[in-house]
Every structure is written in C-alpha cells, then in structure tokens.
C-alpha cells in the first residue's frame, strides 16, 4: 500500500525498485524546490545505482512509496546527478537549519519534515519535526521537540552550511562507516567539518579510515593536536600511518608524542617503509599464536570484537615473542581448518607451511599478484631473519587498484 505522507529522513537508504520488483538502487537524498509563497515541493530523489553512480529520479516517475521502498515506473535516467540552483537537498542542506516559530519568539532546529501527496499528485512539505533549545544545564540533555506546520515557521537567513551539525549527526547516526563516508563527501566543506567535530572519537576514527586522502587531511587539520592524537590512536596503525605520512613532519612528531606509546611505536615502524611496499601497507596487528596454542584458544582470539573480519581469517604461528616484531614465522592456520578440527588440537599440527611470507620491501604490484594467484586474503610480512612484522590484507591493497576518485560522483575513463 502506497503512503501519501512520509518523513524524509526515513527515506534515506530505502531500496528503489522497478515494476517487476527488481532492486535498481537506494535513496541517498530528496530534492526540494522552494517557492515564493507556498511550501517547498519535492521534485525527486537522488539515488545510487550500481557502480556507486548517483542519478536523479524525478518524483513523477515514482509510482508508490511504501515502508522501506520506493517503486518506480522503470524509467531511470543514467546520467549522473547534477544539482540545479533552485533545488535544495533535504538531508544534506535542510536538516539542521534554524527556524523561528511565528508568534512564539522561539528558535528551533529542523530534525525531520513530512512531505504529503496532494490532490494534484505533488509532494509538498507540510509539517516539520523540530527541536527547541534545552531548558536545563544537565550534560547531554536535549531540548523538547514538537511538530509545527510549515506556515507557522520562518527560516532564519543564515548560511545552512554553518548551522549546528548536531541535527545532521542524528540523521546519519545509524550509517555504517563506509556509507557515512559517502554521505560526508556529499556535504559542503563547512558542514563536513562541523559534522566531524560533533562525532565522538571512535566514530570519527572509523570515518577517517574510509575517507579519501584529501578529506582526511581537511578534517585532521581542523582538529586540535590533543584530539587528533586521540582519534589517530583509535585508527588502525596502517590507516593512521598512511594519513600521517601526508602531514608536515613537525606535526607528525607532535602527534606521535601525544599518542599512546605502543600505538606510536607501531606507526613509527610503518612510516619507516616506502609507502607502496609490504612494509608500508601492512598492519602490525595480525593474530599471532604459539605452536602449542589449542584450536579453542585460537578461536577465542578470532572472536574478539576488535578483530577485523579480514584478519580473523587466519592465525599466524611464530616462535616467541608473539607481538610484532614477533619471533620466527612458522606458518599459518586458516580459519576453516580451525573449524574442522577438535578444540584440543594444537596449531603446530595444522600449520600451512607452504605459504611463503614476503619481505617488507615487496612492491605492491607483486602483492597484488600473490594475493590473486593463491586466492588469499592476507600475506605474512617478514624481515631478513623471517621474524613476522605484520600482514598485508586484501583491503590494504584494494584502494590502490581502484581509481583515485572511486568514491566521487565524477565519471572515470571508460565508465
């Protein structure tokens, strides 16, 4: 059953389907057109289709809007979306704006708004969900909310790019880091930086790991040294090292001095290698165990929440010590083999000794070939004495196989 009234924030991420029920994309944003004397009208959707291409879906080609889905007539213009001057993006530009409540002398912030289908078939902004300023000084307390009609508010004439980012934060709170990165890259610079300032340190660290170099540097350069160091502490050492390699040497040293000693040591090690080599790309935190570790103990190491899925695919077996730079590399035990053997079995009897480690100076082109040739998700990296230094994972090198602008809306050659 098609809805005739929906709130725009709930549409973000909804699937877009053709008349046969096949998914053709997902909703990224809703375009609104302002009118002189009437409430804004929805003109269409920005949707993401295969290949991360953003295209415009006119509202006239939408046949129904149901919970979690938008149904189209099947006609999709594959030209990349380009915003026109009279159009405003609901999520990226309208949410977070300040409005004055007419007759109440109050200022509120737009958190969401409803669009409603009228008799002519137009989708018109009818009601706003707004938050008023908080009434107490209690930490983390929020102000009251209320619903107001469009005709009962007046927009404050401020630049929406510098509005309070707290409301935008609530709109993206449930997005995964990769999707959050895509959303952030669609924002004007001022709003991107404002949103980054509102994120907690862990969420910001996750975001920075997903962003391209230019946006990473723009955000990290806006942070005070103390907070920047905290955020870098929470990033994977390889991602933090890649970012810091592009900072001025003076600031890099300042940040390293402020960071946790162990994290800083890992990053210093990575910065010592050439960028596009195994040493420069590896993570120094693979799962390492002794030969007499049992299958049950190894599975417990893999189950830890902080272990990335790609690192959980294998356990590297070495001589002591068991933290990088570890002892002599003995071999690897793949996750699948752990599942096939009894809990008390020792890793030493399960080691795949045929997987050859790679030297720290191995160039990225060779790493690509080795991962593809042997169908691996990670390669052990060793020094000249075969001491384990870390592991290069498939996601460490994947970004280097993609075009620099793969997250952007710009077309690449041959697209």
C-alpha positions in Angstrom: 0.0 0.0 0.0 1.4 3.3 -1.0 1.9 6.0 1.6 0.6 9.6 1.0 2.7 11.1 3.8 6.3 10.3 4.7 9.1 11.8 6.7 12.2 12.4 4.5 14.9 11.1 7.0 13.2 7.7 6.9 13.5 7.5 3.2 17.3 7.6 3.2 18.7 4.1 2.4 15.4 2.8 1.2 15.6 0.5 -1.8 14.4 1.7 -5.2 12.5 -1.0 -7.2 11.2 -1.3 -10.8 7.7 -2.6 -11.5 8.9 -6.2 -11.6 10.3 -5.9 -8.1 13.9 -5.8 -9.0 16.1 -3.5 -6.9 17.7 -0.8 -9.0 19.3 1.3 -6.3 18.8 3.1 -3.0 17.7 6.6 -1.9 20.5 9.0 -1.0 18.6 12.2 -0.7 15.4 14.1 -1.6 15.4 17.2 -3.7 13.1 20.1 -2.6 12.2 23.2 -4.7 11.5 26.4 -2.8 8.5 28.5 -4.0 7.8 32.2 -3.2 4.5 31.9 -1.3 4.0 28.2 -1.0 5.7 25.4 0.9 8.6 23.7 -0.8 7.8 20.9 -3.2 9.7 17.6 -3.6 11.0 17.3 -7.2 12.7 13.9 -7.0 15.2 11.6 -5.4 19.0 11.3 -5.6 19.5 7.6 -5.9 22.6 5.4 -6.0 22.7 2.7 -8.6 25.3 0.1 -9.5 28.9 1.3 -9.6 28.1 3.9 -6.9 26.7 6.2 -9.6 24.4 8.9 -8.3 21.4 9.7 -10.6 18.3 11.8 -10.4 14.9 10.1 -10.2 12.1 12.6 -10.9 9.1 12.4 -8.5 6.9 11.9 -11.5 8.5 8.5 -12.2 7.7 7.3 -8.7 4.5 5.2 -8.6 4.5 4.3 -4.9 6.3 4.9 -1.7 5.9 2.1 0.9 7.7 1.3 4.1 11.4 0.7 3.2 10.9 1.0 -0.5 10.3 3.4 -3.4 8.6 1.9 -6.5 9.3 3.5 -10.0 7.8 3.1 -13.4 11.1 1.5 -14.5 12.5 4.6 -16.4 15.8 5.6 -14.9 18.0 8.3 -16.5 21.6 7.0 -16.1 23.2 10.5 -16.5 25.0 11.5 -13.3 23.1 13.7 -10.9 23.8 17.4 -11.1 22.1 19.7 -8.7 20.3 22.8 -10.1 20.5 26.2 -8.4 16.8 26.3 -7.3 16.9 22.8 -5.7 17.9 22.1 -2.1 18.9 18.6 -0.8 16.7 17.7 2.2 19.3 15.6 4.1 22.5 17.4 3.2 21.1 21.0 3.4 17.7 21.3 5.1 18.1 19.2 8.2 19.9 21.2 10.8 18.6 24.6 9.7 17.2 27.0 12.2 13.7 28.3 12.0 11.7 30.8 14.1 8.3 29.8 15.4 6.0 32.5 14.4 4.2 34.2 17.3 6.2 32.3 19.9 9.6 34.1 19.8 11.3 30.8 19.8 14.1 29.4 17.6 14.1 25.7 16.8 16.2 23.3 14.7 14.7 21.1 11.9 15.3 17.4 12.7 12.9 16.0 10.1 10.0 17.0 8.0 7.0 15.4 6.3 6.1 15.6 2.6 2.5 14.8 1.7 0.9 14.0 -1.6 -1.9 16.5 -2.6 -4.8 16.0 -5.0 -2.6 17.1 -7.9 -0.1 14.4 -7.2 2.6 16.8 -5.9 4.6 16.0 -2.8 4.5 19.1 -0.6 6.3 19.9 2.7 3.6 20.1 5.3 4.9 19.5 8.8 8.3 20.0 10.5 9.6 18.0 13.4 11.8 20.5 15.3 13.8 20.6 18.5 13.8 23.6 20.8 16.8 24.7 22.9 17.3 22.7 26.0 15.9 24.1 29.2 18.4 22.9 31.7 22.2 22.7 32.1 22.2 19.0 32.6 25.0 17.5 30.5 23.9 15.6 27.3 20.3 16.7 27.9 18.3 17.7 24.8 15.6 20.2 24.3 12.0 19.3 23.8 10.6 18.5 20.4 7.3 19.4 18.7 5.6 19.2 15.3 4.8 22.5 13.6 3.2 23.4 10.3 5.3 25.0 7.5 3.2 28.1 7.5 3.9 28.6 11.3 7.7 29.0 10.9 10.1 31.4 9.3 13.5 30.3 8.2 16.4 32.2 9.7 18.5 33.7 7.0 21.8 32.0 7.9 24.1 30.1 5.8 22.9 26.4 6.2 26.5 25.2 5.8 27.4 26.6 9.2 24.3 25.5 11.1 24.6 23.4 14.2 25.7 19.9 13.0 24.1 18.1 15.9 20.9 17.5 13.9 22.8 16.3 10.9 24.6 13.9 13.2 21.3 12.3 14.3 20.3 11.8 10.6 23.5 9.7 10.0 23.8 8.1 13.4 22.9 4.6 12.1 25.1 4.6 9.0 28.0 2.2 8.6 31.4 3.9 8.3 31.6 3.4 4.5 28.1 4.8 4.0 28.8 7.6 6.4 31.9 8.5 4.3 29.8 8.6 1.1 27.3 10.9 2.9 30.1 13.2 4.3 31.6 13.6 0.8 28.3 15.0 -0.5 28.3 17.8 2.1 29.8 21.3 1.6 33.2 21.6 3.3 31.8 23.7 6.2 29.1 21.2 7.0 31.6 18.2 6.7 33.9 19.8 9.2 31.1 20.7 11.5 29.8 17.1 11.4 33.3 15.7 12.0 33.5 18.0 15.1 30.3 16.5 16.5 31.3 12.9 16.1 32.8 11.1 19.0 36.4 10.0 18.7 35.7 6.4 17.8 33.2 7.2 15.2 35.5 9.9 13.7 38.3 7.4 13.6 36.1 4.9 11.7 35.1 7.7 9.3 38.7 8.8 8.6 39.6 5.2 7.7 37.0 5.3 4.9 37.6 8.8 3.5 40.0 9.7 0.6 43.3 11.4 1.5 42.1 14.9 0.7 39.1 14.8 3.0 41.2 13.1 5.7 43.7 15.9 5.7 41.0 18.6 5.7 39.4 17.1 8.8 42.6 16.3 10.7 44.0 19.7 10.1 40.9 21.3 11.8 41.4 19.2 15.0 43.4 20.4 18.0 46.5 18.3 18.5 45.2 16.5 21.6 42.0 15.4 19.9 43.8 14.5 16.7 46.1 12.2 18.7 43.2 10.6 20.4 41.5 9.9 17.1 44.7 8.5 15.5 45.1 6.2 18.5 41.8 4.6 17.7 42.5 4.1 14.0 44.2 1.0 12.6 48.0 1.7 12.7 48.3 1.2 8.9 45.5 3.7 8.2 46.9 6.2 10.8 50.4 5.9 9.2 49.0 6.5 5.7 47.3 9.6 6.9 50.3 10.9 8.9 52.6 10.3 6.0 50.9 13.3 4.3 51.2 15.6 7.3 54.1 18.0 7.8 56.9 16.2 9.6 56.7 18.7 12.5 53.1 18.0 13.2 53.6 14.2 12.8 56.2 14.3 15.6 53.9 16.3 17.8 51.0 13.9 17.3 53.2 10.8 17.9 54.4 12.3 21.2 50.8 12.7 22.3 49.7 9.2 21.3 49.8 6.0 23.3 53.4 4.7 23.3 52.5 1.4 21.8 50.4 2.8 19.0 53.0 5.5 18.3 55.7 2.8 18.1 53.7 0.8 15.5 53.1 3.9 13.4 56.8 4.9 13.5 57.7 1.4 12.3 55.3 1.7 9.3 56.4 5.2 8.4 60.0 3.9 8.1 59.0 1.9 5.0 58.3 3.1 1.5 54.5 3.8 1.0 53.8 1.2 -1.7 55.6 -1.7 -0.3 54.6 -4.6 2.0 56.1 -2.8 5.0 54.3 0.5 4.2 50.9 -1.2 3.6 50.9 -3.9 6.3 49.0 -3.9 9.6 51.3 -4.7 12.6 48.4 -6.3 14.5 47.6 -9.7 12.9 46.5 -12.6 15.1 49.7 -14.4 16.3 49.9 -17.5 18.4 52.3 -20.2 19.6 52.6 -23.7 18.0 51.1 -25.2 21.2 48.1 -23.0 21.2 44.9 -25.1 21.0 42.2 -24.7 18.4 39.8 -23.5 21.1 42.2 -20.8 22.2 42.8 -19.7 18.7 39.1 -19.4 18.0 38.8 -17.2 21.2 41.4 -14.9 19.7 39.4 -14.6 16.5 36.1 -14.0 18.3 37.3 -10.7 19.9 35.1 -7.8 18.8 38.1 -5.6 17.8 39.5 -8.1 15.3 38.6 -7.1 11.7 37.0 -9.8 9.7 39.9 -9.9 7.2 42.4 -10.5 10.0 40.1 -13.2 11.6 40.6 -15.4 8.5 43.9 -16.8 9.7 46.2 -17.2 12.7 49.9 -16.7 12.2 52.1 -19.1 14.1 55.5 -17.9 15.3 58.2 -18.5 17.8 58.2 -16.2 20.8 57.6 -13.2 21.2 54.0 -13.1 19.9 53.7 -9.4 19.2 55.2 -7.7 16.2 58.0 -7.7 15.5 57.4 -11.3 16.5 59.6 -14.4 16.6 60.4 -16.5 13.6 57.5 -17.2 11.3 56.4 -20.9 11.3 53.3 -20.8 9.1 49.6 -20.0 9.1 46.4 -21.8 10.2 43.4 -20.8 8.2 40.1 -20.2 10.0 38.4 -23.0 8.0 40.9 -25.5 9.3 40.2 -24.4 12.8 36.5 -25.2 12.4 37.4 -28.7 11.0 39.5 -29.8 14.0 38.7 -30.7 17.6 39.1 -27.9 20.3 42.1 -29.5 21.9 44.2 -29.9 18.7 47.5 -27.9 18.7 48.1 -25.3 16.0 51.6 -26.8 15.3 49.9 -29.8 13.8 47.7 -27.7 11.5 50.2 -25.2 10.1 50.2 -24.5 6.4 53.9 -24.2 5.9 53.7 -23.9 2.2 52.5 -20.2 2.3 55.7 -18.2 1.7 55.9 -14.9 3.6 57.0 -11.8 1.7 59.8 -9.4 2.5 59.0 -5.9 3.8 60.3 -4.3 0.6 58.0 -6.3 -1.7 56.3 -3.9 -4.2 52.6 -3.5 -4.3 52.4 -5.0 -7.8 53.9 -8.3 -6.6 51.5 -8.3 -3.6 48.5 -8.0 -6.0 49.7 -11.0 -8.0 50.4 -13.1 -4.9 47.0 -12.5 -3.4 45.3 -13.3 -6.7 47.4 -16.3 -7.6 46.9 -18.1 -4.3 43.4 -16.9 -3.5 44.5 -15.3 -0.2 43.1 -12.6 1.9 46.4 -11.8 3.7 50.1 -12.3 3.3 52.6 -12.5 6.2 55.4 -9.9 6.1 58.8 -10.8 7.5 62.3 -9.3 7.9 65.5 -10.9 6.7 65.6 -13.3 9.6 61.9 -14.3 8.9 60.6 -12.6 12.0 57.0 -11.7 11.5 56.5 -7.9 11.1 52.8 -7.9 10.2 50.4 -8.8 7.5 49.2 -7.2 4.2 45.5 -7.8 3.8 43.4 -7.6 0.6 41.7 -4.4 1.8 45.1 -2.8 2.4 45.8 -3.0 -1.3 42.3 -2.8 -2.8 42.2 1.0 -2.7 45.3 1.1 -4.8 43.7 -0.9 -7.5 40.7 1.5 -7.7 40.8 4.9 -9.4 41.6 7.8 -7.0 38.1 9.2 -7.3 36.2 5.9 -6.9 34.0 7.4 -4.1 33.2 10.5 -6.0 30.4 11.1 -8.5 32.8 12.0 -11.3 32.9 9.6 -14.1 36.1 7.6 -14.7 37.6 6.8 -18.1 35.6 4.1 -19.8 32.6 4.4 -17.5 
